[in-house]
């Protein structure tokens, strides 16, 4: 028996080494693809940051950095939810409207005298229900996602207006609001709670996408839903979960928005949805699905946030915001298409000899 063990051990060791090499190659492949996707945005970030540092010394101050983080936290949280959706080869046009409705619900809960815990929990539940509506219609009723989310964009936005007849709810004087306000505006050791929260949300989302069966299912569904089904993945349940998750992220974003504005408003920023989708695509997530990641989305949000901050510091009208975001979005998608079709490789000169 000991001889069998001795004879099998080299084979076992060889298999272990082979598996280890395969894992390393897989990890290196993922890192290489991520680096390739994000080369453009990293270069853009570097050039823009250097230019702003030289022309506007206030740009690199900690106060301005925390201002960029705070101003873009809502976009970041919504963009993380959108990353899951777009990787699955879908899109959620109702994200901004869902955030507005969830924010108004939070204001109504506070106005009714609810405490912070109950109001926050109720708002997250609202986000879950909104995502569930999208998910059920898309995954089980089989209505195309563009039709569903375009319809719910209008419905959710309308309901946000109906809740208080289009009026903004002033939450600052409501007792249940103070813990949320302290969280959004507070800091510890010079680091804002909001920055810590953003880092935790990004980390959890990235780990979920890369190291869980659900994350692998999201990529599989986005790459080829039929093949995913043949490999035992419950496609409908996965799609439903993705849109529910997007609804929850919309609710989280609404809490940050209300906390920053000290009021719940039914009005929707007309550029918010474009900015969210642009950030995800700029970060390298393929619009056709099956490729992307949270890290790239963070870079996309940071890139757009720095552009807006640069416009502000340079005294350029904020009316240019939509133009800049639209141009950057078109450029990012064009680069993605060029990369997918190998256009850059065709432009390289042929090797001599």
Residue, then its C-alpha position, 0 to 999 in steps of 0.5 A: x500500500x505504501x508503494x502505491x502511495x509512493x508511485x502515485x505521489x509524483x503524478x499527484x504533485x505534477x497535477x497540482x503543479x499543472x493546476x497551479x500554473x493554469x490558475x496563474x495563467x488565468x489570473x495573469x490573463x485577466x489582469x492583462x485583459x483588464x490592463x488592455x481595456x483600461x490603457x486609454x482611460x489610465x493615460x487620459x487620467x494621467x495627462x489630465x491630472x498632470x495638466x490640472x496640477x500644473x495649471x491649478x495647484x488647488x487640484x491636488x489638495x486633499x479638500x478638492x480630492x474629497x470634493x471629487x469623491x463626494x460629488x461622484x459617490x452617487x454616480x459611482x454606486x449607480x455605475x456599479x449596479x450598471x456594471x453588473x447589468x451591462x456585463x450581462x448584456x443588458x442595460x437599465x435605463x431606469x436607474x436614475x428614475x429609480x434613485x429619484x423614487x427611492x429618495x422620495x420614499x426615504x423622505x416620506x418615511x422620515x416625514x412620517x416620523x420613522x427612525x433612521x434604521x427603519x427609513x433606510x431599511x424601507x428605502x432599500x426595500x423600495x429599491x429591491x421592489x423596483x429592481x424586482x419589477x424590471x427583473x421579472x418582466x425581463x427574465x420571466x415575461x421575456x419583454x426586451x430590456x430596452x422596452x422594460x427599462x424605458x417604460x419604468x424610467x417614465x413610471x418611476x419618475x412619474x411616481x416620484x413626482x406623485x408622492x409629494x405632488x412634485x414638491x421637495x421634502x426638506x429632511x434636515x430638520x427631521x430627527x431620523x435624518x441626522x444619522x444619515x447626514x452625519x454619515x454622508x458629511x462626517x470624517x475620521x482621521x481626515x478621511x470621509x466616511x463616504x470614501x470608506x463606504x465607497x471603497x467597501x462597496x467597490x471591494x464587495x462588488x469586485x469580489x462578488x464578480x470575480x470569486x463567486x458563482x453568481x459573478x461567474x454566472x453574470x459573465x456567462x450570461x453576458x457572453x452567451x445566454x444559451x451556452x450558459x443555460x446548457x452549462x446548468x446556469x439558471x439564466x432567468x434567475x441570474x438576470x432577475x438577481x442582476x436587476x434586483x441588485x441594480x435596484x438596491x444600488x439605486x436605493x443606496x445612491x438615493x440615500x447618499x443623494x438625499x444626505x448630501x442635498x439635505x432634501x429629497x427631490x423628485x427631479x432627475x438630473x438629465x445627465x445622470x443616466x448618461x454619466x453612469x452608462x458612460x463611466x461603465x463603458x469608459x471603464x472597459x465594460x463591453x456594451x455587448x456583454x461578457x467582459x468588464x469589471x468594477x475596477x474599470x468602472x471606478x476609473x471611468x467614474x474618476x475620469x468623468x469626475x475629474x473632467x467635471x472638476x477641471x471644468x469647474x476649476x477652469x470656470x467653464x460653464x457646467x452646460x458643457x458637461x453633457x457635451x463632454x460626457x457624450x464625446x468621451x462616451x462615443x470615443x470610449x465605445x469606438x475604441x472598444x469596437x476597434x479593440x474587439x475587431x483587431x483594428x489596432x493590430x491591422x495598423x501595426x507594421x508587419x515584422x521584417x524578415 
